[in-house]
Amino acid sequence: MEIVWGCLLAAAAGLCGSVPVGWIAVRLRRGVDVRTCGSGNIGTANVMRVAGPRLAAVVLTADVLKGVLPVLAARQLGLGPAWQVAAAVAAVAGHNWSPFLGFRGGKGVATSFGGLLALEPLAAAGVAAVWLVAVVMTRYSSVGSMAAGLAAPLFLALLRAGTPEVVYGVLGAALILLQHRGNIRRLLRGEELPIWPPSGGGSQGPGAGASTGA
């Protein structure tokens, strides 16, 4: 029965993770497709750019919960760490490749963080600190996201987390880098869009700039 419940939970996590909260929120609030505005991403940074910090906070919370809730549900069902990780990975995959958006989606940073928060809260705290420092130093959400993703398996190893959790950290880092390959190219060309403009900079209109990491 563990296999049956584990597979059902992973499928449900993938389906829930695929709900494009950022796209829905901006469509309802502003009546526009967030993919045609700012960076074109459906994540928190672009929602903040297009619709403001309050709506961005709602989207961030929802995307983090996509990762938290499957892990908690797995524990409630008595499933072990491997199934907890499988459910979290399924949620991230659903978010990244949503069938509701033609199997495209976000970059999985917030949802990956949610899974880590439920699996190893101390590692999640360290990752959040890395993200914050990197963003403050560079003003690029993408740099913060990639730095945090790479830090996750290191924190998990330092905390002597179990093998499934470390695998989650490594896989999460790989997926974040994969989803940020365009950002890496733009960073190398000096064309990446900062999470907030320089002093005196104007706001970004529809279609302006390159995508950020959230």
PLY file of the C-alpha trace (Angstrom):
ply
format ascii 1.0
element vertex 214
property float x
property float y
property float z
element edge 213
property int vertex1
property int vertex2
end_header
0.00 0.00 0.00
2.93 2.35 0.59
3.75 2.30 -3.12
0.14 2.97 -4.06
-0.20 5.89 -1.65
3.21 7.23 -2.62
2.40 7.21 -6.33
-1.02 8.78 -5.76
0.52 11.51 -3.62
3.24 12.23 -6.17
0.62 12.53 -8.91
-1.49 14.87 -6.77
1.58 16.93 -5.87
2.50 17.27 -9.52
-1.02 18.38 -10.41
-1.21 20.92 -7.58
2.28 22.16 -8.36
1.28 22.77 -11.96
-1.37 25.35 -11.02
0.19 28.61 -12.33
-0.59 30.84 -9.37
1.42 33.80 -10.64
-0.29 33.72 -14.03
-3.76 33.41 -12.45
-3.14 36.13 -9.88
-1.95 38.72 -12.40
-4.72 37.80 -14.83
-7.35 38.35 -12.13
-5.75 41.50 -10.68
-4.48 43.26 -13.78
-6.30 41.49 -16.61
-3.05 40.74 -18.45
-0.90 37.70 -19.16
2.16 38.07 -16.92
4.18 36.19 -19.54
3.86 39.21 -21.84
5.04 41.70 -19.21
8.34 42.53 -17.59
10.59 39.48 -17.70
7.89 37.16 -19.02
8.27 34.82 -16.05
5.34 33.73 -13.84
7.36 33.83 -10.61
7.45 36.20 -7.67
9.99 38.70 -9.00
8.08 39.36 -12.20
4.72 39.44 -10.43
6.16 42.10 -8.13
7.37 44.05 -11.15
4.03 43.81 -12.93
1.48 43.89 -10.09
3.27 45.05 -6.95
4.67 43.55 -3.74
1.38 42.53 -2.13
0.34 40.26 -4.95
3.92 39.02 -5.23
3.80 38.02 -1.54
0.63 36.01 -2.19
2.24 34.25 -5.14
5.43 33.55 -3.18
3.45 32.04 -0.30
1.40 29.85 -2.64
4.46 28.63 -4.54
6.30 27.79 -1.31
3.26 25.88 -0.03
3.32 23.81 -3.21
6.54 22.31 -1.89
5.67 22.22 1.82
2.27 20.54 1.69
3.22 17.37 -0.27
5.96 16.60 2.26
3.60 17.11 5.19
0.94 15.00 3.49
3.45 12.20 2.96
4.29 12.23 6.66
0.62 12.16 7.60
0.23 9.08 5.42
3.17 7.43 7.17
5.40 7.53 4.10
9.15 7.59 4.54
11.73 10.22 3.48
12.11 8.82 -0.04
8.40 9.28 -0.75
8.44 12.70 0.87
11.23 13.73 -1.49
9.41 12.18 -4.47
6.30 14.22 -3.66
8.32 17.44 -3.37
10.13 16.77 -6.66
6.79 16.08 -8.37
5.48 19.45 -7.16
8.57 21.23 -8.51
8.26 19.43 -11.84
4.59 20.38 -12.09
5.45 24.01 -11.39
8.27 24.07 -13.94
6.38 22.29 -16.72
2.73 23.10 -16.16
0.28 21.43 -18.58
-1.95 24.47 -18.09
0.72 26.62 -19.78
1.73 24.28 -22.57
4.22 22.41 -20.36
6.09 25.60 -19.56
6.07 27.37 -16.22
8.21 28.93 -13.54
11.74 28.21 -12.42
10.85 26.21 -9.34
12.86 28.23 -6.84
10.09 28.97 -4.33
8.55 25.51 -4.65
11.96 23.85 -4.24
12.53 25.98 -1.16
9.15 24.90 0.22
10.11 21.25 -0.12
13.43 21.92 1.60
11.69 23.87 4.36
9.49 20.89 5.15
12.31 18.35 4.86
15.13 20.19 6.68
14.18 23.59 8.15
17.73 24.45 9.24
19.06 23.88 5.73
16.23 26.02 4.38
17.22 28.85 6.74
20.79 28.71 5.47
19.63 28.69 1.86
17.39 31.71 2.49
20.34 33.59 3.97
22.49 32.77 0.93
19.74 33.99 -1.40
19.35 37.25 0.52
23.06 38.03 0.62
23.51 37.24 -3.08
20.54 39.39 -4.12
21.58 42.34 -1.94
25.11 42.18 -3.32
24.19 41.79 -7.00
20.53 42.97 -7.32
19.89 39.88 -9.47
17.23 37.43 -8.33
18.68 34.86 -10.72
22.09 35.02 -9.03
20.46 34.63 -5.62
18.38 31.69 -6.83
21.32 29.85 -8.35
23.55 30.51 -5.34
20.84 29.27 -2.99
20.22 26.20 -5.12
23.90 25.28 -5.11
24.11 25.89 -1.35
21.23 23.52 -0.56
23.09 20.20 -0.92
26.06 21.65 0.97
23.88 22.63 3.94
22.16 19.24 3.85
25.50 17.46 3.88
26.79 19.63 6.74
23.65 18.83 8.74
24.15 15.13 8.00
20.73 14.83 6.44
19.60 11.48 5.08
20.42 10.30 1.58
16.95 11.13 0.16
17.21 14.70 1.42
20.71 15.16 -0.02
19.50 13.75 -3.33
16.67 16.28 -3.21
19.20 19.07 -2.72
21.38 17.92 -5.61
18.41 17.39 -7.93
16.92 20.74 -6.91
20.20 22.53 -7.66
20.40 20.84 -11.07
16.82 21.83 -11.95
17.35 25.43 -10.85
20.48 25.73 -12.99
18.64 24.13 -15.92
15.77 26.58 -15.63
18.21 29.49 -15.38
20.30 28.67 -18.43
18.89 31.70 -20.25
19.69 33.90 -17.26
23.27 32.63 -17.25
23.67 33.65 -20.88
22.22 37.11 -20.18
24.42 37.56 -17.12
27.48 36.81 -19.22
26.34 39.35 -21.80
25.50 41.96 -19.14
21.82 41.96 -20.19
20.15 40.47 -17.12
17.25 42.41 -15.60
17.83 43.31 -11.91
15.20 42.55 -9.30
14.94 46.29 -8.67
16.16 49.09 -10.95
19.17 51.26 -10.18
18.55 54.58 -8.46
16.62 56.77 -10.88
15.66 53.80 -13.07
12.16 53.51 -14.40
9.77 50.60 -14.20
9.77 47.91 -16.82
6.89 47.77 -19.22
5.41 44.80 -21.07
8.00 42.77 -22.87
10.91 44.73 -21.43
14.07 43.16 -20.12
15.18 39.60 -19.49
13.86 37.08 -17.05
14.85 36.89 -13.42
15.25 33.86 -11.24
12.07 33.79 -9.21
0 1
1 2
2 3
3 4
4 5
5 6
6 7
7 8
8 9
9 10
10 11
11 12
12 13
13 14
14 15
15 16
16 17
17 18
18 19
19 20
20 21
21 22
22 23
23 24
24 25
25 26
26 27
27 28
28 29
29 30
30 31
31 32
32 33
33 34
34 35
35 36
36 37
37 38
38 39
39 40
40 41
41 42
42 43
43 44
44 45
45 46
46 47
47 48
48 49
49 50
50 51
51 52
52 53
53 54
54 55
55 56
56 57
57 58
58 59
59 60
60 61
61 62
62 63
63 64
64 65
65 66
66 67
67 68
68 69
69 70
70 71
71 72
72 73
73 74
74 75
75 76
76 77
77 78
78 79
79 80
80 81
81 82
82 83
83 84
84 85
85 86
86 87
87 88
88 89
89 90
90 91
91 92
92 93
93 94
94 95
95 96
96 97
97 98
98 99
99 100
100 101
101 102
102 103
103 104
104 105
105 106
106 107
107 108
108 109
109 110
110 111
111 112
112 113
113 114
114 115
115 116
116 117
117 118
118 119
119 120
120 121
121 122
122 123
123 124
124 125
125 126
126 127
127 128
128 129
129 130
130 131
131 132
132 133
133 134
134 135
135 136
136 137
137 138
138 139
139 140
140 141
141 142
142 143
143 144
144 145
145 146
146 147
147 148
148 149
149 150
150 151
151 152
152 153
153 154
154 155
155 156
156 157
157 158
158 159
159 160
160 161
161 162
162 163
163 164
164 165
165 166
166 167
167 168
168 169
169 170
170 171
171 172
172 173
173 174
174 175
175 176
176 177
177 178
178 179
179 180
180 181
181 182
182 183
183 184
184 185
185 186
186 187
187 188
188 189
189 190
190 191
191 192
192 193
193 194
194 195
195 196
196 197
197 198
198 199
199 200
200 201
201 202
202 203
203 204
204 205
205 206
206 207
207 208
208 209
209 210
210 211
211 212
212 213
